[in-house]
Structure formats: structure tokens, C-alpha cells
Amino acid sequence: MSVAFYRWSETDEATKARIIKRAQADIESVSEAVRPIIEDVQKRGDEALREYAKKYEKANVRDIRVCTQEFDVAEQLLDERIKGAITRCVRNVRRFHEEQMRRVETHWMIEVEPGVWAGEQVTPLDSVGLYVPRGKGAFPSALYMLAVPAVIAGVKQIAIVTPPTPEGGCDAATLFTARLCGVENVYKCGGAQAIAALAYGTESVPKVCKVLGPGSPYVAAAKSLLSHVIDPGMPAGPSESIILADESADPDNTILDILNEAEHGEDSAALLVTHDEKLALYVRDHIGRVIDSLPSPHREICHHVMAGYGGIILTDSQDDSVAFSNLYAPEHLHLKVKNGQELLPKLKNAGEILVGEYTPSSLGNYGIGVNHVLPTGGWARSYSCTSVWDFLKRTSISECDQDGFVSLRDDVAILTEYENFPAHGEVLKRRKL
């Protein structure tokens, strides 16, 4: 098979730019198709949602909101092994995000000078919408990664939207997970129409102030087009990872770690970045056999990724590997080097960093407790991993006593005059004491 292999110091600039850009979701190409969907949902509400469910999911949806009986039936039908696995993973995710919340200082003040106080107050958002996608299956893990921090942050109104099954229902594991997380407002709608429903509200779906969760280019386009109405949250595109390794990394494990991310889709990016040529050549020569052992369609997907936006980057040194990773700013960064903890301070841009041979991305994606909803497409340069902070907001608080006001007003009045705001100055000069 063909595996993209780059000696980075010898690679031309055009190829480097293509690799760094990767297959970012091209929302512009679908924006024109999304606009009428948004307008239709705004005008016709639930009626439009039902029609789009029939058109795109081939589903006849009667009640858009999931009822109590549907939750009960889902819990009865779901395999006990699945319930147990979800329960354990939710417990770890909850413990991690509870510790995050414990570290949030919800109110603080400091006396910046005598009689002048400044501080902050942290409060939960009033409402959020959580988008839980469906591809060839269901993703209850995406639900608990979003719902757990939202509940812990104290958001009162949480609405979950997810595409209906062909039978017009909702996946059993998704409903079990939602109830386990403490959320029972689940709505059977997906795609751009679900984002429009959350932005404007319908007869069934409540209007919310922010939406979070990964989705298709149509979902991303709807978020972008509706950003003047609703906070679209973190940009989320095709999945991506870097395995940053040295000679200490197990080569066979490393192949599996690469494919962990490659199987998400043909637009995924899965890269081995190493300065160890022996490791790079071993992976190049043996990864094809492992891919061929995978079932279809994952086999074909991984072959496509490893010849396209994935591959092997051979650098001249570990410092060069670190520099590449910081430039790329991956969603997932798996650090497989003998001095992993020592290297952490040098790694500035990543949605998450998994350290060591025994911390594969699968564990982070599901059960360690850290959040797997992460920035993609290079946005890890400025966005953080999903956390309780995505469901909180900060408000600045200030207070002056009379002495503080008198002490500060003259210097502030000078600045108001310089910036030509006479009313600002008068409120200081003519204030009754």
C-alpha cells in the first residue's frame, strides 16, 4: 500500500502547507444549501423538522421530543455490558469535571488601591444545546462528554438534539446516557435543521443561547450562518492526531495508535512525527498489513487517510518534532517519548496530550475522564478543550467608596477629555458627594 512519507527538512513548501492545512471541513461549499433549511425551520418550526427527518434520515418522526416512556424502554432494551461501560466512563468524566468546577472561583474581589475594588463573578449559562451526531452508528460518548460538564456547571436548561433512527426513534444508548447524566430534554432532529431549531426555537425545541458538539459540514455551516443569533461554540471539523515518538516507542503499538484516529473518516489526519528513522521505516513497512486486517469500510478509510492527510513525518531532531506539532496544533497529541513529562512545557498547541505507552487515544476518548470534544483544524492554537468553562461566563464586578472615587476621578477625567467624551467627564466633576 501507499503510505505518505516525508523527510520534513527536504519537503517542499507547497506540500508542507497542504499537510498543515489538512482536510478542514469546507463549510462554504455547503452554505448555500444550508441557508434555505435555516429559513424554513425559522418559518415552519416542527413541521419543517419532520419533513427534513423524512428526507435525510428516512424517518417518520411524530413526537420530536423524546417522552418518558422512550427513556424507560431504552433502559430495558440496552445490553447490561453497555450500561456498565457507560456508567463507569461517565463516573470518571464526572469526577474530572467536578474537580474542574471545584477549582473555579465563583466570586472574588481585590482592593486595587485604597477604596477601589475590582473582581469577577462566575455564573452558569441560562441555556445550551448539545449536538450529538449519528453517522453509521450512535455516539453516547459524545453525549456524556458534553452533558456532564453542562450539568456540573449548573446550566438549568439543557437541550440535546440528535438525528432520529430510521424507525423514527432515538438510539437506546443515547437515551440511557442522557438520563444517567441528568438530562431528559432530548429532541429527535439532526443536521443543519437541528442547529436552526436551537437558534430560533420551535413548538417542541427550545431556543438556547449556545450550542456545542461536533457534526457534519452542514452542521458547521449552520453554526457559522447562525453565529449572529446563537453562540456556535468551538470549531469542530474532521478528526486528527499526531503520534510524537522517539526510539523508546513500541513500533507495533505505534501503528495501532496511528490507526486509532485514521478510521474516523477519509477526511481525518493521522500522523506519526518522529526523528527516529528506524521507527519511521518500520511503521511505513508494516502498517499496511495491520490495515488489511481491519473490517470494511474501516480498512478502505485507513488506506485512504494514510496516503492522503495522514502519513509519516521524519524530522531531524526531537526539537524539530516539537516545533512541527506546535505549528500543526493537533486535536489529539500522543506523546510516546522517554522523557514525556519533561517535554510537556515545550508543547504549546494541542487539544489534548496523552502521555506514555499505556495512554492510547481510545482511553482518553471514552473513559479517563478528560473531555474528547476538542478543537480541530489548527484551532488548538487559540481554543481549549471542552470543560465546565464552556458552560460558564465571567462578569466583572467593581465598587468604589467615596474616598476611592475622589482619589481616582481627576486622572480619569483627564482621559475622558482626551478621548472627547464630555458626558463621561461631567459625571465625575458634577457628582454629588
C-alpha positions in Angstrom: 0.0 0.0 0.0 1.0 3.6 -0.4 1.9 5.5 2.9 2.8 9.2 2.7 6.3 9.5 3.9 8.0 12.9 4.3 11.6 13.8 5.2 10.5 17.1 6.6 13.6 19.1 6.1 13.6 18.1 2.4 9.8 18.6 1.8 8.8 21.5 -0.5 6.8 24.4 0.9 3.6 23.6 -1.0 3.4 20.1 0.4 4.1 21.3 3.9 1.3 23.8 3.6 -1.1 21.1 2.3 -0.3 18.9 5.3 -0.6 21.7 7.8 -4.0 22.8 6.3 -5.3 19.2 6.2 -8.9 18.4 5.2 -10.6 21.2 7.1 -14.4 21.0 6.6 -15.3 23.2 3.7 -18.4 24.8 5.1 -18.5 27.4 2.3 -19.3 24.8 -0.3 -22.5 23.8 1.6 -23.5 27.2 3.0 -25.9 28.0 0.1 -27.7 24.6 0.6 -28.0 25.3 4.3 -29.5 28.8 4.1 -32.9 27.7 2.9 -33.0 25.0 5.6 -32.4 27.5 8.3 -35.1 29.9 6.9 -37.6 27.0 6.5 -37.1 25.9 10.2 -37.5 29.5 11.3 -40.8 29.8 9.5 -42.4 26.4 9.9 -40.8 25.0 13.0 -41.7 21.4 13.9 -43.4 20.8 10.6 -40.1 21.5 8.8 -38.1 19.3 11.2 -40.4 16.4 10.5 -40.0 16.8 6.7 -36.2 17.0 6.9 -36.2 13.9 9.1 -38.1 12.1 6.4 -35.9 13.5 3.6 -32.5 12.9 5.2 -32.9 10.1 7.8 -35.8 8.4 6.0 -37.6 8.6 9.4 -41.2 9.3 10.2 -41.0 11.3 13.4 -44.3 12.0 15.2 -43.2 13.5 18.5 -39.9 15.4 18.2 -39.3 15.5 22.0 -38.4 12.1 23.5 -41.0 11.0 26.1 -40.5 9.4 29.4 -41.7 6.0 28.1 -39.0 6.0 25.4 -36.3 6.5 28.1 -37.8 3.6 30.1 -37.9 1.3 27.1 -34.3 2.2 26.1 -33.1 1.3 29.6 -34.8 -2.1 29.4 -33.5 -2.9 25.9 -29.9 -1.8 26.4 -27.4 -4.6 27.0 -26.1 -4.7 30.6 -22.5 -4.7 29.4 -23.1 -1.5 27.5 -24.8 0.1 30.5 -21.9 -0.9 32.8 -19.3 0.5 30.4 -21.1 3.8 30.0 -21.7 4.1 33.8 -18.1 3.6 34.6 -16.9 6.1 31.9 -19.5 8.7 33.0 -18.3 8.3 36.6 -14.7 9.2 35.6 -15.8 12.1 33.4 -17.9 13.4 36.2 -15.1 13.1 38.8 -12.7 15.0 36.5 -15.2 17.8 35.7 -16.3 18.1 39.3 -12.6 18.8 40.2 -12.5 21.4 37.4 -15.6 23.1 38.9 -14.1 22.9 42.4 -11.2 25.0 41.1 -13.5 27.7 39.7 -13.5 30.7 42.0 -17.1 31.9 41.5 -16.7 35.3 43.2 -13.6 37.3 44.1 -12.6 40.9 44.8 -9.3 42.7 45.2 -8.6 46.2 46.5 -6.6 47.6 43.6 -5.9 50.8 45.5 -7.5 52.3 48.7 -11.2 52.5 48.3 -11.3 50.9 44.8 -12.3 47.2 44.4 -12.4 45.1 41.3 -13.2 41.4 40.8 -15.3 38.8 39.0 -18.4 36.8 39.4 -18.8 33.4 37.6 -22.3 32.2 36.7 -23.7 29.4 34.5 -25.2 30.0 31.1 -29.0 30.1 31.1 -29.4 27.5 28.3 -27.3 25.3 26.0 -28.0 23.0 23.1 -25.8 19.9 22.8 -25.5 18.3 19.3 -24.9 14.6 19.4 -24.2 13.3 15.9 -25.1 10.0 14.3 -23.0 8.6 11.5 -23.1 4.9 10.7 -24.0 4.4 14.4 -24.6 6.2 17.6 -22.2 8.1 19.8 -23.2 8.1 23.5 -19.7 9.1 24.5 -20.1 12.4 22.7 -23.3 13.0 24.7 -21.7 12.4 28.2 -18.6 14.5 27.2 -21.0 17.4 26.7 -23.8 16.8 29.2 -21.6 16.1 32.3 -19.8 19.4 32.3 -23.0 21.3 31.4 -24.8 19.8 34.4 -21.9 20.3 36.8 -21.6 23.9 35.7 -25.2 24.5 36.7 -26.9 25.1 33.4 -30.6 25.0 34.0 -31.9 24.4 30.5 -30.0 21.7 28.5 -31.5 20.5 25.2 -29.9 17.6 23.4 -30.5 17.2 19.7 -29.6 14.0 17.8 -30.7 12.6 14.4 -33.6 10.1 14.6 -33.2 6.4 13.8 -34.8 5.2 10.6 -37.7 3.9 12.8 -38.3 7.5 14.0 -36.9 6.9 17.5 -33.7 7.5 19.3 -30.8 5.2 20.0 -31.1 3.3 23.3 -27.6 4.0 24.5 -28.0 7.7 23.8 -31.2 7.9 25.9 -29.7 5.8 28.7 -26.7 8.1 28.8 -28.7 11.3 28.7 -30.8 10.1 31.7 -27.6 9.0 33.5 -26.1 12.4 33.1 -29.3 14.1 34.4 -30.7 15.4 31.1 -34.1 14.3 29.8 -34.8 17.0 27.2 -33.8 15.1 24.1 -35.1 16.0 20.6 -35.1 13.8 17.5 -33.6 16.2 14.9 -30.2 16.5 13.3 -28.2 18.3 10.7 -28.4 22.0 9.9 -32.1 21.9 10.8 -31.4 21.0 14.4 -29.0 23.9 14.8 -31.7 26.2 13.3 -34.2 24.8 15.8 -31.9 25.6 18.7 -31.2 29.1 17.4 -34.8 30.2 16.8 -36.9 27.7 18.8 -39.8 25.7 17.5 -43.0 24.3 19.0 -41.0 21.5 20.6 -37.4 22.6 20.6 -36.4 25.4 23.0 -34.4 28.4 21.9 -31.0 28.4 23.6 -28.1 30.8 23.8 -25.2 28.5 22.9 -24.7 25.2 21.0 -21.8 22.7 21.4 -20.9 19.5 19.8 -19.3 18.1 16.6 -21.1 17.5 13.4 -21.0 17.3 9.6 -20.0 20.2 7.3 -23.8 21.1 7.2 -23.9 21.4 10.9 -20.7 23.5 10.9 -22.2 25.7 8.2 -25.4 26.2 10.1 -23.4 27.2 13.2 -21.4 29.7 11.2 -24.5 31.2 9.4 -26.4 31.5 12.8 -23.5 33.0 14.8 -25.3 36.3 14.9 -28.2 34.5 16.7 -26.5 31.8 18.8 -23.0 31.2 20.2 -21.7 28.5 17.9 -19.1 27.2 20.4 -15.8 25.7 19.4 -15.0 25.0 15.7 -15.1 21.2 15.2 -14.1 19.6 12.0 -12.5 16.3 10.8 -10.7 14.3 13.4 -6.9 14.5 13.6 -3.9 13.2 15.7 -0.2 13.3 16.0 1.8 10.5 17.5 5.1 12.2 18.6 7.5 9.4 19.2 11.2 8.5 19.7 13.2 5.3 19.7 11.6 4.2 23.0 8.1 3.8 21.4 6.9 0.3 20.7 6.6 0.2 16.9 3.7 -2.2 16.7 1.7 -0.3 19.4 2.6 2.9 17.4 0.9 1.5 14.3 -2.3 0.8 16.2 -2.1 4.3 17.8 -2.0 5.9 14.3 -5.0 3.9 13.0 -7.0 4.8 16.1 -7.6 8.2 14.6 -7.3 7.3 11.0 -10.5 5.2 11.0 -12.8 8.1 11.8 -13.2 9.1 8.1 -11.4 9.8 4.8 -11.0 13.4 5.8 -9.2 12.5 9.0 -5.5 13.2 9.5 -3.3 10.7 11.4 0.4 11.5 11.6 3.5 9.8 13.1 6.1 12.5 13.8 9.5 11.2 14.8 13.2 11.8 14.4 13.9 8.1 14.8 14.4 6.8 11.2 14.3 3.1 12.3 10.8 3.6 13.8 9.6 5.6 10.8 10.7 2.9 8.4 9.2 0.1 10.5 5.8 1.8 10.6 5.9 2.5 6.9 6.7 -1.1 6.0 4.3 -2.8 8.4 1.2 -0.6 8.7 -0.4 -1.9 5.5 -0.6 -5.4 6.9 -2.4 -4.1 10.0 -4.8 -2.0 7.9 -5.6 -5.0 5.8 -6.7 -6.9 8.9 -9.4 -4.3 9.6 -13.0 -4.9 8.6 -14.6 -2.9 5.7 -15.2 0.1 5.5 -12.5 0.9 8.1 -9.9 -0.8 6.0 -10.6 1.4 3.0 -10.8 4.5 5.1 -7.4 3.9 6.8 -5.7 3.2 3.4 -7.1 6.5 2.1 -6.1 8.5 5.1 -2.5 7.1 5.2 -2.0 8.1 1.6 -3.6 11.5 2.0 -3.8 13.7 5.0 -2.1 11.2 7.2 1.4 9.6 6.9 4.8 9.7 8.5 6.9 12.9 9.2 10.6 12.2 9.7 12.3 15.1 11.3 16.0 15.8 12.1 15.6 16.1 15.9 13.1 15.9 18.7 13.1 19.7 18.8 12.0 19.7 15.2 9.2 17.2 16.0 8.0 19.5 18.8 8.2 22.5 16.5 6.1 20.7 13.9 3.5 19.7 16.5 3.2 23.2 17.8 2.7 24.5 14.2 0.2 21.8 13.4 -1.8 22.3 16.6 -3.5 18.8 16.6 -6.7 17.8 18.2 -5.0 14.8 19.8 -1.3 14.6 20.6 0.0 11.2 21.9 3.5 11.7 23.4 5.5 8.5 23.2 9.0 9.5 24.2 11.2 8.5 27.1 11.1 12.0 28.7 7.4 12.7 28.2 6.7 14.7 31.3 9.8 16.8 30.8 8.7 17.6 27.2 5.2 18.9 28.2 6.3 22.5 28.9 7.5 22.8 25.3 4.2 21.6 23.7 2.0 24.7 23.4 -0.7 23.8 20.9 -2.9 20.7 21.3 -6.4 19.9 22.2 -5.2 17.1 24.5 -1.9 15.5 25.3 -1.8 11.8 26.1 1.5 10.8 27.8 3.1 7.4 27.5 2.8 3.9 26.0 -0.2 3.0 28.1 -2.4 6.0 27.4 -3.8 5.4 23.9 -6.3 7.8 22.5 -9.1 5.3 22.9 -8.9 5.6 26.7 -8.9 9.4 26.5 -11.8 9.4 24.1 -14.0 7.3 26.3 -13.0 6.7 29.9 -10.1 8.5 31.5 -12.3 11.5 32.4 -10.8 14.2 30.2 -13.0 15.7 27.6 -12.9 14.4 24.0 -14.7 17.3 22.4 -11.6 19.2 21.2 -10.6 22.0 18.7 -9.6 20.8 15.3 -8.2 22.3 12.1 -5.4 24.2 13.9 -7.8 25.9 16.3 -5.9 24.4 19.2 -3.7 27.4 18.8 -6.3 29.6 20.5 -9.2 27.3 21.6 -9.1 25.0 24.7 -10.6 21.5 25.3 -14.2 21.5 26.3 -14.7 22.0 30.0 -17.0 23.4 32.6 -15.8 26.8 31.4 -17.7 26.4 28.1 -20.9 26.5 30.2 -19.9 29.4 32.5 -19.4 33.1 31.9 -17.5 35.7 33.9 -18.8 39.1 34.8 -16.5 41.8 36.2 -17.5 43.4 39.5 -16.3 46.8 40.7 -17.1 49.1 43.6 -15.6 52.4 44.9 -16.2 54.1 48.2 -16.3 57.9 48.5 -12.5 58.2 49.2 -11.7 55.9 46.2 -14.0 57.9 43.9 -12.3 61.2 44.9 -8.9 59.7 44.6 -9.4 58.3 41.1 -11.7 60.9 39.4 -9.2 63.5 38.4 -7.0 61.2 36.4 -10.0 59.5 34.8 -11.4 63.0 33.9 -8.2 63.8 32.0 -8.6 60.7 29.9 -12.3 61.4 29.2 -11.4 64.9 27.9 -8.5 63.4 25.8 -10.9 60.9 24.2 -13.6 63.6 23.7 -16.4 62.2 25.9 -17.7 65.3 27.7 -20.6 63.4 29.5 -18.1 61.0 30.9 -16.2 63.9 32.4 -19.3 65.6 33.8 -20.4 62.5 35.7 -17.2 62.8 37.6 -16.9 66.6 38.0 -20.6 67.2 39.0 -21.2 64.1 41.1 -22.8 64.9 44.5 -20.7 63.6 47.4 
